[in-house]
Amino acid sequence: MKKKAKFLRGPLPEFVSRLHSELSSKEGCIAAVESESGEYILGQTLLEAAHEARKAFPGKVFYFIRIGYPYVHRQIGGLRKIENED
């Protein structure tokens, strides 16, 4: 239960800002951060980072951070209703 509680708190803001500043030359890359140790794997895409992180830390939980940005993904646009053409 302790592991779950630690995961639910999310990464500490100090850790995230330190990671952003240390890796500023890698802007746009995705860091897959292992939630217990704080070690990370970098990838060009979310899938690449997740795949490499799962190989390095099998069975662990990860946070994903896009270096230089406040979010990993952004959804723009909206929902629209599609009419049936029956």
Secondary structure, DSSP 8 states (H G I E B T S, - for coil): -HHHHHHHH---HHHHHHHHHHTGGGTT-EEEEETTT--EEEESSHHHHHHHHHHHSTT--EEEEETTSS-S----S---------
